[in-house]
Amino acid sequence: MSFRFAVVRSALLGLVVTAIFGTLAPHPPGAAAAATTLRDAATSRGVLIGSAVATGPLRDDAAYQAKLGAEFSTVTPEDDMKWARVEPVRGQYDFSGGDRLADFAAAHGQTIRGHTLVWHHSLPAWLTSGGFTADQLRAILKAHIEAMVTRYRGRVAIWDVVNEPLAEDGTLRPGFWLDNLGPGYLADSFRWARVADPTAKLYLNEYGAEGGTAKARGLFALVTSLKAQGVPLDGIGFQTHKLDTTRLSGLADTMRRFAVLDLDVAVTELDVRMPLPANADRLTRQADVYGWAVSACLAVPRCRSITTWGFTDAHSWVPDNYPGWGAAALFDEGLSAKAAYYRVLTTLTGWQRPATDPIGWWRLDDWSGTLAYDASGSARHARAGGGALGGAGRSPANAAFRGDGVSAEASTASAVLATQGSYTVSAWVSLSDRSGYRVVASQDGAVRSAFYLEYHPAFDRWAFIVPTADSAVSGWQTLTSQAVPAAGEWTHLAAVFDAVTGRMLLYVNGRLEASASAVSWASSGAFHIGRSISGGWFAGGISDVRAYDRALGAAELAAMADPLAGLWPLGGHSGDESWFAGDGDPRPELIGWTGDRAGRAGGALALGGTESVDVPRPALYTNSSYTVSAWVKLGSTAGYRVIASQDGAARGAFYLEYHPDYRRWAFIIPTADARDTGWQTLLSTTAPVAGVWTHLAAVFDKAAGRMLLYVNGRLEASAAAISWASAGIFHIGRSMDGAFFAGAIDEVRAQAKALSAGEIANLARR
């Protein structure tokens, strides 16, 4: 995490001793037994819960010590194992703080997470100003790691070996160690630590990598490289210092990506700060964030622990580093439990894996080129070949399976579905070639695939096919779609076999298009994405393949087929509730909330003309069809008031706004991504009324070559238009030109298609 001051900050926490890993079942299903402490509740879940520990109160405050010993199963020193504290003078070690923590942990049966061996902060002046050569510095670093790890061998079970090595763009962060030793210091540090204590778990710890950020992707690339070099890296720590308006939509998915690399993961420095003074609304939002972090960990079997960075507001690093902010911990300054504490406790005791979870779920937006990870938690990862991963996804910010029609595919090691029973297979697909059979998904029998979800060239339709038997002379039970597939257009397909009714069903874009009586049979072969047992390689994109061991209903499939590219409810947090998890960042951090159109307090984003929520990536392909909608309440008509936009290089690709010159709602698309561009402008016929909730929808229909503007579900303007591709930030409440909204915004939706008049009317009635 970055700091405003040279104040030494803490970094990591929580995890598990190797011996404890063996005795705790990973995340048992169902509700845990009733527990009265966080420690008991976490233990019953097979995870540990911990806190960073401040030097003073561990020495002097009996109440602090009692709470720490009772509630937490892991402890991490905030400062007492950092280099500046341990060796302020060269060769003169002060282990008193670390030893005190080790004694406390031993007395209370707690695991210690050592923090931290290598960091660009908290270095003594003799080291940074010593004028040492690179060889001398390397020897000094090696000696420091050996001294620390050897001192606490057998007592410190987990080490944060390297802390915060990356810059915000995912490249290695310039700093003392990189500048003087080059990138090799990373691998060396882990190797030296392993030799000093072969039993300790060795972690790399980072902030700002909790979602699909550039830093997270850079971290994945770094870790993949280190693993390929044989570096002894055991886990990744996600610090998770957050605001009370955070959603953490992508945390579980991001942790799963790293777990696929045979790594443990942990939430290591969790705190949730808020502007002071704290109030009931902020404390409730804070509890939500804590609960989401715990839920994310429980959803990932390789997540070993949740650690908070301090547990009481009386001893928190936040106010010193973020003036005007605080109240970030689970307990208040008097050690009374806050709403966040009870949310963590109830989440640990009551969390259950959703019954609707698929038994296989391949998002196919993987950051690795050879493994399609299984997001269901069932570890049915699919090995990818033929350059299958890394193609263009359903938004500019994510990837997808890239079928070449020849060899690209991804296959599991064994069967996923019991195909003699009920099952559902769904996927998003974009077909690029119709010259042959194009199989989206299948599962091998001995001779035939047990099912084929595919494009069928003889019918020129999507098809769901179940052979009558696992035989070369079997018959074919075939369902086909009603319409010819549209080339290059993302389409949702679902194949359902209902063993109870003995029927097979084919859905396209959430609509039932064919059904028939059918029989099925058991298969035990691999599950394939992009081909069948006999070939039929797919050509085009595949995304979000899910396999269920039940027959999903029409309503469930319709919801899965919604082409949402982003959904920001803006009810107290800036998170994205869509599949893409594109959480927004408030700018500045302090944003306000107001009543929504139903009168719910704090249910809408309040903007005063200087704030916004910025999604740090594009949400839409703006050169394709799209719809952007929002509920708005205009507070000021003085100036341009942009509700939503997405950056190009020189202009926003679109602007949904209030236009002061015309005093109308406007949907504007520049004719080109240039400063001297022309403007394609639609204006509402309805004059905006300040203080009144209004539903707006901007539609670009590429097939028709038209742009359309709806107000309260009614089409008010349309015209011929062209559009162009953009790959910049998606903004809520401003444009790249700085035209900020003033008023309130609620429920912003970005959808990757041109919604119909009826669909927009439905949104306006919600």
C-alpha positions in Angstrom: 0.0 0.0 0.0 1.2 3.5 -0.7 1.7 5.9 2.1 1.5 9.7 2.3 4.1 10.0 5.0 7.4 8.4 5.8 5.6 6.9 8.8 6.4 3.2 8.9 3.3 1.4 7.9 2.4 -2.2 8.4 1.6 -4.7 5.8 0.3 -8.2 6.2 -1.2 -10.8 8.3 -2.9 -14.0 9.0 -2.3 -17.6 7.9 -1.7 -20.9 9.1 1.1 -23.1 10.5 1.8 -26.2 8.4 0.7 -28.4 11.2 -2.6 -26.6 11.5 -3.2 -26.9 7.8 -3.2 -30.6 8.2 -5.7 -30.7 11.0 -8.3 -28.3 9.7 -10.7 -29.3 7.0 -10.8 -26.6 4.2 -14.0 -24.7 4.4 -16.5 -27.4 5.4 -19.9 -27.0 3.8 -23.0 -25.8 5.6 -23.3 -23.7 8.7 -20.5 -23.9 11.2 -21.3 -24.7 14.8 -22.3 -21.8 17.1 -19.3 -19.9 18.2 -18.8 -17.0 20.6 -15.5 -15.7 19.3 -14.1 -15.1 15.8 -11.3 -17.6 16.6 -13.8 -20.4 17.3 -15.9 -19.6 14.3 -12.9 -19.4 11.9 -11.5 -22.7 13.3 -14.8 -24.5 12.6 -14.5 -23.3 9.0 -11.0 -24.5 8.5 -9.5 -21.0 8.2 -7.6 -18.8 10.7 -8.4 -15.3 11.6 -5.8 -12.9 12.8 -4.8 -9.3 13.5 -1.7 -7.1 13.3 -0.4 -6.3 16.7 0.8 -2.9 17.9 4.0 -2.7 20.1 2.7 -0.5 22.9 -0.5 -2.2 23.9 1.0 -5.6 23.6 3.4 -4.5 26.2 1.2 -2.3 28.4 -2.5 -2.9 27.9 -4.1 -5.9 29.6 -7.5 -5.4 28.0 -5.9 -5.3 24.5 -4.0 -8.4 25.3 -7.0 -10.3 26.6 -9.0 -9.4 23.5 -6.2 -10.4 21.1 -5.7 -13.7 22.8 -9.4 -14.6 22.9 -10.5 -13.5 19.4 -7.6 -14.3 17.1 -5.7 -17.4 16.0 -2.9 -15.6 14.2 -0.8 -12.5 15.1 1.4 -10.3 12.9 3.8 -7.6 14.2 2.9 -4.2 12.8 6.5 -2.9 13.1 8.6 -5.1 15.4 10.0 -7.3 12.7 10.7 -4.6 10.1 14.3 -3.8 9.3 14.4 -0.3 10.7 13.1 -1.6 14.1 15.2 -4.8 14.3 18.6 -3.4 13.1 18.6 0.4 13.5 22.4 0.3 13.7 24.4 -2.0 11.5 25.1 -5.2 13.4 23.1 -4.2 16.5 19.9 -6.2 16.6 16.9 -5.5 18.7 14.6 -8.6 18.8 12.7 -7.5 21.9 9.5 -6.7 20.2 9.5 -9.8 18.0 10.3 -12.0 21.0 7.5 -10.5 23.0 5.0 -11.3 20.3 6.4 -14.8 19.9 6.0 -15.4 23.7 2.5 -14.1 23.6 1.6 -16.3 20.6 3.1 -19.4 22.3 1.1 -18.7 25.5 -2.2 -18.3 23.5 -1.7 -21.1 20.9 -1.5 -18.6 18.0 0.3 -18.8 14.7 2.8 -16.0 13.9 3.0 -14.3 10.5 6.4 -12.7 10.2 6.2 -9.3 8.5 8.3 -8.4 6.6 11.7 -9.4 5.3 12.0 -7.3 2.1 10.3 -4.0 1.6 11.1 -0.7 0.0 9.9 1.1 3.2 11.1 0.9 6.8 14.8 0.6 6.0 17.5 2.0 8.3 19.5 5.1 7.3 22.8 3.2 7.5 21.5 0.9 4.8 20.0 3.4 2.4 22.7 6.0 2.8 25.7 3.7 3.1 26.9 3.9 -0.5 27.2 0.1 -0.7 28.0 -1.7 -4.0 25.4 -4.1 -5.5 27.5 -7.1 -4.3 27.7 -5.7 -0.8 23.9 -5.0 -0.7 23.1 -8.5 -1.9 25.3 -9.9 0.9 23.6 -7.6 3.4 20.1 -8.6 2.3 21.0 -12.3 2.5 22.4 -11.9 6.0 19.3 -10.0 7.1 17.0 -12.6 5.8 19.1 -15.4 7.4 19.3 -13.6 10.7 15.5 -13.0 10.9 14.3 -16.4 9.7 16.9 -18.3 11.8 16.0 -16.3 14.9 12.3 -17.3 14.6 12.7 -20.7 13.0 10.0 -23.0 14.4 8.1 -20.0 15.9 7.2 -18.0 12.8 5.1 -20.2 10.6 4.5 -17.8 7.7 6.8 -15.1 6.4 5.9 -12.2 4.2 9.2 -12.5 2.4 8.6 -9.7 -0.2 6.1 -6.9 0.4 4.6 -4.6 -2.2 7.0 -5.2 -5.1 4.7 -3.8 -7.9 3.8 -0.4 -9.2 0.1 0.4 -10.0 0.6 -0.5 -13.6 1.7 -4.0 -12.7 5.4 -3.5 -13.4 8.1 -3.8 -10.8 8.1 -0.9 -8.5 11.1 1.4 -8.6 12.7 1.4 -5.2 15.7 0.7 -3.1 16.0 -3.0 -3.9 15.0 -3.0 -7.5 17.1 0.1 -8.3 20.3 -1.4 -6.7 19.9 -5.1 -7.2 17.6 -5.5 -10.2 14.7 -7.9 -10.4 16.8 -10.9 -9.2 16.4 -9.8 -5.6 12.9 -11.3 -5.6 13.9 -14.9 -6.4 17.0 -14.6 -4.2 15.0 -13.5 -1.2 12.6 -16.5 -1.3 15.5 -18.9 -1.8 17.4 -17.6 1.1 14.4 -17.7 3.3 13.7 -21.3 2.4 17.2 -22.4 3.3 16.9 -20.6 6.6 13.7 -22.3 7.5 12.5 -25.1 5.2 9.2 -25.5 7.0 7.9 -21.9 7.0 5.3 -20.8 4.4 6.7 -18.1 2.2 4.4 -15.4 0.8 4.5 -12.5 -1.5 2.2 -9.7 -0.2 0.6 -6.9 -2.3 -2.1 -4.3 -2.1 -4.4 -3.1 -4.9 -4.6 -6.6 -6.5 -7.9 -7.7 -5.1 -9.7 -7.4 -8.4 -8.9 -7.5 -12.1 -6.5 -4.5 -12.0 -3.4 -4.0 -13.9 -1.5 -4.6 -10.7 -3.3 -8.0 -10.2 -2.4 -9.0 -13.8 1.2 -7.9 -13.3 1.3 -9.9 -10.0 0.0 -13.0 -11.8 2.7 -12.6 -14.5 5.4 -12.1 -11.9 4.3 -15.1 -9.8 4.0 -17.3 -12.9 7.6 -16.4 -13.8 8.9 -17.1 -10.3 7.2 -20.5 -10.2 8.6 -21.3 -13.6 12.1 -20.6 -12.2 11.5 -23.0 -9.3 11.3 -20.2 -6.7 10.0 -21.5 -3.4 6.8 -19.4 -3.2 3.9 -20.8 -1.2 1.3 -18.2 -1.2 0.0 -14.7 -2.1 -1.4 -12.2 0.4 -4.1 -9.8 -0.7 -3.9 -6.8 1.7 -7.4 -5.5 1.2 -7.2 -2.0 2.7 -10.5 -0.6 1.6 -13.2 2.1 1.9 -16.6 1.7 3.3 -18.0 2.1 -0.2 -16.0 -0.8 -1.6 -17.8 -3.9 -3.1 -14.9 -6.4 -3.5 -16.8 -8.0 -6.4 -13.8 -9.6 -8.0 -11.8 -10.7 -4.9 -12.9 -14.4 -4.9 -12.3 -14.7 -8.6 -8.9 -13.1 -8.4 -7.8 -15.4 -5.5 -9.0 -18.4 -7.5 -6.7 -17.5 -10.3 -3.7 -17.6 -8.1 -4.8 -20.8 -6.3 -4.8 -22.5 -9.7 -1.0 -21.9 -9.7 -0.8 -24.3 -6.7 -0.6 -21.4 -4.3 -2.3 -20.7 -1.0 -4.0 -17.3 -0.8 -5.0 -15.1 2.2 -6.7 -11.8 3.0 -3.8 -10.3 5.0 -4.4 -6.7 6.0 -8.1 -6.2 6.0 -9.4 -2.9 7.3 -12.3 -0.6 6.1 -11.8 3.1 6.6 -14.5 5.8 6.5 -14.6 9.6 6.8 -15.0 10.7 10.4 -17.1 11.0 12.4 -18.5 7.5 11.9 -22.2 7.2 11.7 -24.7 4.3 11.6 -24.8 4.2 7.8 -21.1 4.2 7.4 -20.7 1.5 10.0 -23.3 -0.7 8.2 -21.5 -0.2 4.9 -18.2 -1.1 6.7 -19.8 -4.3 8.0 -20.9 -5.2 4.4 -17.3 -4.9 3.2 -15.9 -7.0 6.0 -18.6 -9.6 5.3 -17.8 -9.6 1.6 -14.1 -10.2 2.3 -14.8 -13.1 4.5 -17.3 -14.6 2.1 -14.7 -14.3 -0.7 -12.1 -16.3 1.3 -14.6 -19.0 2.2 -15.5 -19.4 -1.4 -11.9 -20.3 -2.3 -10.7 -23.6 -0.9 -7.0 -22.5 -1.0 -7.8 -19.3 1.1 -6.2 -20.1 4.4 -6.9 -17.0 6.6 -8.4 -13.6 7.1 -6.3 -11.1 8.9 -7.2 -7.5 9.9 -4.6 -4.8 10.1 -5.2 -4.0 13.8 -8.5 -4.9 15.6 -9.3 -1.7 17.6 -9.7 1.9 16.5 -7.6 2.9 19.5 -4.5 1.6 17.8 -5.0 2.1 14.0 -2.6 3.3 11.4 -5.4 4.9 9.4 -5.8 8.3 11.0 -2.1 9.1 10.8 -1.9 8.2 7.1 -5.4 9.4 6.0 -6.2 12.5 8.0 -10.0 12.8 8.5 -10.5 9.1 8.1 -10.6 6.2 10.6 -12.9 3.9 12.5 -11.4 1.1 10.3 -11.3 -1.8 12.7 -13.7 -4.4 14.2 -13.7 -2.9 17.7 -14.0 0.7 18.7 -11.6 2.7 20.9 -13.1 1.2 24.0 -12.8 -2.4 22.6 -16.5 -2.7 22.1 -17.5 -4.8 19.1 -18.8 -2.9 16.1 -21.3 -4.0 13.5 -18.3 -5.2 11.4 -17.3 -7.7 14.1 -20.7 -9.2 14.2 -20.9 -9.4 10.4 -17.6 -11.3 10.4 -18.8 -13.6 13.1 -22.1 -14.3 11.4 -20.5 -14.8 8.0 -18.1 -17.3 9.5 -20.8 -19.2 11.2 -23.6 -19.0 8.7 -22.0 -18.9 5.2 -23.0 -21.6 2.8 -21.9 -22.2 -0.7 -24.9 -21.2 -2.9 -27.1 -24.1 -3.9 -27.2 -22.7 -7.5 -23.4 -23.0 -7.9 -22.4 -24.9 -11.0 -20.2 -28.0 -10.6 -18.0 -26.7 -13.3 -17.5 -23.1 -14.3 -14.9 -21.9 -16.7 -14.9 -18.1 -17.2 -12.3 -18.4 -19.9 -10.9 -15.0 -19.2 -7.8 -16.6 -17.7 -4.5 -14.8 -17.3 -2.6 -18.0 -18.0 -2.2 -19.2 -21.5 -2.6 -23.0 -20.8 -5.1 -23.5 -18.0 -8.7 -22.6 -17.9 -9.5 -22.5 -14.2 -12.6 -23.8 -12.7 -14.3 -21.0 -10.7 -16.9 -23.4 -9.2 -14.4 -24.5 -6.5 -14.5 -28.1 -7.8 -11.0 -27.9 -9.2 -12.0 -29.3 -12.6 -9.5 -27.1 -14.4 -9.3 -27.5 -18.1 -6.0 -27.8 -19.9 -6.0 -25.5 -22.9 -4.2 -26.1 -26.2 -3.9 -24.6 -29.6 -3.6 -21.0 -28.3 -7.1 -21.2 -27.0 -6.9 -18.6 -24.2 -6.4 -14.9 -24.6 -8.9 -14.0 -27.3 -11.2 -11.0 -27.4 -13.8 -11.2 -24.7 -17.3 -9.8 -24.2 -15.9 -6.5 -23.1 -12.6 -4.7 -24.1 -11.3 -5.4 -20.6 -11.6 -9.2 -20.5 -10.5 -12.2 -22.5 -12.2 -15.3 -23.9 -11.6 -18.7 -25.5 -10.3 -18.2 -29.0 -11.4 -21.0 -31.3 -9.4 -21.4 -34.5 -11.6 -24.1 -36.0 -8.6 -26.5 -36.2 -7.0 -27.3 -32.8 -7.9 -24.8 -30.1 -9.7 -26.5 -27.2 -9.8 -26.9 -23.4 -10.4 -30.2 -21.7 -10.8 -31.5 -18.2 -8.9 -34.6 -17.0 -12.2 -36.5 -16.2 -15.9 -36.3 -16.5 -17.8 -33.3 -15.0 -21.4 -34.3 -15.6 -23.4 -37.5 -14.8 -25.0 -37.4 -18.2 -27.5 -40.2 -17.5 -29.2 -37.7 -15.1 -30.3 -34.1 -15.3 -27.8 -31.5 -16.4 -27.4 -28.0 -17.9 -24.6 -26.6 -20.0 -24.5 -22.9 -20.8 -22.1 -20.6 -22.6 -21.7 -17.3 -24.3 -20.4 -17.7 -27.9 -19.5 -15.6 -30.8 -19.3 -17.6 -34.1 -16.8 -16.5 -36.7 -17.0 -19.3 -39.2 -19.9 -21.5 -40.4 -18.0 -23.8 -42.8 -18.2 -26.9 -40.5 -19.4 -28.4 -37.2 -18.5 -25.9 -34.5 -18.8 -27.6 -31.0 -19.1 -25.3 -28.0 -19.1 -28.0 -25.3 -19.3 -31.8 -25.1 -18.4 -34.7 -22.8 -16.8 -37.9 -24.1 -18.3 -41.3 -24.0 -16.4 -44.3 -25.4 -17.4 -43.8 -29.0 -19.7 -40.7 -29.1 -19.9 -37.6 -27.0 -22.8 -37.9 -24.6 -24.0 -34.5 -25.8 -23.0 -31.8 -28.3 -23.8 -28.1 -27.9 -22.8 -26.7 -31.3 -23.3 -24.9 -34.5 -24.6 -27.5 -37.1 -23.7 -26.6 -40.7 -26.3 -28.8 -42.3 -29.1 -26.9 -40.5 -27.2 -23.6 -40.3 -28.5 -23.4 -36.8 -27.3 -23.7 -33.2 -28.0 -27.3 -32.1 -28.2 -29.5 -29.0 -27.6 -33.1 -29.9 -27.8 -36.2 -27.7 -26.9 -39.6 -29.4 -29.3 -42.4 -28.6 -26.4 -44.6 -27.5 -22.7 -44.7 -27.0 -22.3 -46.5 -30.4 -21.0 -45.8 -33.8 -24.4 -46.7 -35.2 -26.4 -44.6 -32.8 -29.3 -42.4 -33.7 -29.3 -38.6 -33.1 -31.8 -36.7 -30.9 -31.4 -33.2 -32.3 -32.8 -29.7 -31.4 -32.0 -26.7 -33.5 -32.5 -23.0 -33.0 -35.1 -21.0 -34.9 -32.8 -18.4 -36.3 -29.5 -18.5 -38.2 -26.6 -17.5 -35.9 -25.4 -14.0 -36.4 -21.7 -13.9 -37.2 -19.5 -12.2 -34.6 -22.4 -11.5 -32.2 -22.2 -12.7 -28.6 -25.0 -15.1 -28.0 -26.0 -17.1 -24.9 -26.7 -20.8 -25.4 -28.0 -23.3 -22.9 -28.6 -27.1 -23.3 -30.8 -28.7 -20.7 -31.5 -32.4 -20.2 -34.3 -33.0 -17.7 -34.2 -36.7 -16.6 -37.3 -36.3 -14.5 -39.5 -35.3 -17.5 -37.3 -37.1 -20.1 -36.9 -34.0 -22.2 -34.1 -32.1 -23.8 -34.4 -28.3 -24.3 -32.4 -25.7 -26.2 -32.3 -22.0 -25.1 -30.9 -19.1 -27.2 -30.5 -15.8 -25.4 -32.6 -17.0 -22.6 -35.5 -18.0 -24.7 -36.7 -21.6 -25.2 -36.4 -22.4 -28.9 -36.8 -26.2 -29.1 -37.6 -29.1 -26.9 -38.4 -32.8 -27.3 -38.6 -36.1 -25.5 -35.2 -37.8 -25.3 -33.1 -40.5 -23.6 -29.6 -40.1 -22.3 -26.8 -42.4 -21.1 -23.8 -42.3 -18.7 -20.4 -41.0 -19.9 -17.1 -40.9 -18.1 -14.8 -39.1 -20.4 -13.3 -35.6 -20.5 -15.5 -32.5 -20.7 -14.4 -30.4 -23.7 -14.7 -26.8 -24.5 -14.3 -26.0 -28.2 -14.6 -29.5 -29.6 -16.2 -33.0 -29.3 -14.7 -36.5 -29.2 -14.6 -36.6 -33.0 -13.4 -33.0 -33.6 -15.7 -30.2 -34.7 -13.5 -27.5 -33.4 -15.1 -24.2 -32.7 -14.3 -21.1 -34.6 -14.8 -17.8 -32.7 -15.1 -16.8 -29.1 -16.4 -18.8 -26.1 -17.0 -17.3 -22.6 -18.4 -18.2 -19.3 -19.1 -22.0 -19.7 -21.1 -23.5 -16.9 -22.1 -27.1 -16.1 -24.8 -27.9 -13.6 -25.9 -31.2 -12.3 -29.6 -30.2 -12.5 -32.0 -28.9 -15.1 -32.1 -25.1 -14.8 -35.4 -23.4 -15.2 -36.4 -20.7 -17.7 -36.1 -17.9 -15.3 -32.6 -18.8 -14.2 -31.5 -19.1 -17.8 -33.1 -15.8 -18.8 -31.1 -14.1 -16.0 -27.8 -15.7 -17.2 -28.5 -14.5 -20.7 -28.8 -10.9 -19.8 -26.0 -9.1 -21.8 -25.0 -6.9 -18.9 -21.5 -5.4 -19.3 -21.8 -3.6 -16.0 -24.4 -2.9 -13.3 -23.7 -0.3 -10.6 -26.6 -0.2 -8.1 -24.9 2.7 -6.3 -26.7 1.9 -3.1 -24.0 2.8 -0.7 -21.1 1.2 -2.6 -19.5 1.7 -6.0 -19.3 -2.0 -6.9 -20.3 -3.7 -10.2 -22.8 -6.5 -9.7 -22.4 -8.0 -13.2 -20.3 -11.0 -14.2 -17.4 -8.6 -15.1 -16.9 -7.3 -11.5 -15.8 -3.9 -12.7 -15.9 -2.1 -9.4 -15.7 1.7 -9.6 -13.3 3.9 -7.7 -14.8 7.0 -6.0 -13.1 10.2 -7.0 -12.2 11.7 -4.6 -12.4 8.9 -2.0 -15.1 10.8 -0.1 -18.4 10.6 -1.9 -21.9 11.1 -0.7 -25.1 9.1 -0.7 -28.7 10.3 -0.7 -32.2 8.8 -0.9 -33.1 6.9 -4.0 -36.3 7.1 -6.1 -38.1 4.8 -3.6 -37.1 7.0 -0.7 -34.5 4.5 0.7 -31.9 6.5 2.7 -28.4 6.2 1.2 -29.7 4.3 -1.8 -28.3 6.6 -4.5 -25.1 8.3 -5.4 -25.0 12.0 -4.4 -22.8 14.3 -6.6 -22.0 17.9 -6.0 -20.4 18.7 -9.4 -16.8 17.6 -8.4 -17.1 13.9 -7.7 -17.5 10.8 -9.8 -17.2 7.0 -9.8 -14.6 5.8 -12.3 -14.3 2.2 -13.4 -10.6 1.7 -14.1 -11.3 -0.1 -17.4 -13.7 0.1 -20.4 -17.1 -1.5 -20.0 -18.3 -1.5 -23.6 -17.2 -2.1 -27.2 -18.4 1.3 -28.4 -18.0 0.3 -32.0 -20.6 -2.4 -31.5 -24.2 -2.1 -30.3 -24.7 -1.0 -26.7 -27.1 0.6 -24.3 -26.3 2.7 -21.3 -29.1 3.6 -18.8 -29.5 5.3 -15.5 -31.9 6.9 -13.1 -30.9 10.5 -12.5 -32.1 13.5 -10.5 -30.7 16.7 -11.8 -29.5 19.1 -9.1 -27.9 21.9 -11.1 -28.3 23.1 -14.7 -25.2 25.3 -14.6 -22.9 23.6 -17.1 -22.6 20.3 -18.8 -23.7 17.5 -16.5 -22.4 14.1 -17.7 -24.1 11.0 -16.3 -22.0 8.4 -18.1 -19.2 8.2 -20.6 -16.3 6.1 -21.7 -12.9 7.5 -22.6 -11.3 7.3 -26.0 -7.8 8.8 -26.5 -9.0 12.4 -27.2 -12.7 12.3 -26.7 -15.3 10.3 -24.9 -16.8 7.7 -27.2 -20.2 8.7 -26.0 -21.8 11.2 -23.5 -25.1 10.7 -21.8 -25.7 14.1 -20.2 -27.6 17.3 -19.5 -26.7 19.8 -22.2 -26.9 23.4 -20.9 -27.0 25.1 -24.3 -30.2 23.3 -25.3 -31.5 22.7 -21.7 -32.2 19.1 -22.7 -31.0 15.6 -22.0 -28.5 14.6 -24.6 -26.9 11.6 -26.1 -23.8 12.5 -28.0 -21.3 10.5 -30.1 -18.3 12.3 -31.5 -17.7 11.4 -35.2 -14.1 10.5 -34.5 -11.6 10.2 -31.6 -10.1 13.6 -32.2 -10.2 17.0 -30.6 -11.5 18.7 -33.8 -14.3 16.1 -34.3 -17.9 16.7 -35.2 -20.8 15.8 -32.9 -23.7 13.4 -33.5 -26.3 14.8 -31.0 -29.7 13.7 -29.9 -31.8 15.9 -27.7 -34.8 15.0 -25.6 -38.1 16.7 -26.3 -38.8 16.7 -22.6 -37.2 19.5 -20.7 -35.3 18.2 -17.6 -36.8 19.1 -14.3 -34.4 19.6 -11.4 -35.1 17.5 -8.4 -37.2 14.9 -10.2 -36.1 11.3 -10.8 -35.9 10.5 -14.5 -34.9 7.3 -16.3 -32.5 7.8 -19.3 -31.3 5.3 -21.8 -28.8 5.8 -24.7 -28.8 3.2 -27.4 -26.4 2.7 -30.3 -27.7 0.1 -32.8 -24.8 -0.9 -35.0 -26.9 -3.1 -37.3 -29.4 -0.2 -38.0 -26.7 2.4 -37.9 -28.7 4.5 -35.5 -28.5 6.2 -32.1 -31.6 6.5 -29.9 -32.4 8.4 -26.7 -35.2 7.3 -24.3 -36.6 9.4 -21.5 -38.7 7.5 -18.9 -39.0 4.6 -21.2 -40.2 6.7 -24.2 -38.2 7.2 -27.4 -37.7 10.9 -27.7 -35.0 11.1 -30.5 -33.2 8.9 -33.0 -30.8 9.5 -35.9 -28.4 7.8 -38.2 -25.0 7.6 -36.6 -21.5 6.0 -36.7 -19.4 5.0 -33.7 -15.8 3.9 -33.1 -13.8 1.8 -30.7 -12.6 3.1 -27.3 -10.6 1.4 -24.6 -10.5 4.0 -21.8 -12.1 4.4 -18.4 -15.9 4.1 -17.9 -17.1 7.1 -15.9 -20.2 7.5 -13.8 -20.8 11.2 -13.1 -18.3 12.8 -15.4 -16.5 12.7 -18.8 -12.8 12.8 -19.6 -13.3 16.5 -20.3 -14.2 17.2 -16.7 -18.0 17.8 -17.1 -19.2 16.6 -13.7 -22.8 15.7 -12.8 -24.6 17.5 -10.0 -27.5 15.8 -8.4 -28.1 12.1 -7.8 -27.5 8.9 -9.9 -28.9 5.5 -9.3 -28.7 2.0 -11.0 -26.3 2.6 -13.9 -26.4 -0.2 -16.5 -24.1 -0.9 -19.4 -25.4 -3.6 -21.8 -23.6 -5.0 -24.8 -26.6 -4.9 -27.1 -29.2 -2.4 -28.4 -32.1 -2.9 -26.1 -35.6 -2.9 -27.6 -38.2 -0.3 -26.7 -40.0 -2.8 -24.6 -36.9 -3.7 -22.7 -36.1 -0.1 -21.9 -39.7 0.5 -20.9 -39.3 -2.4 -18.4 -36.2 -0.8 -17.0 -38.0 2.5 -16.6 -40.8 0.8 -14.7 -38.6 -0.8 -12.1 
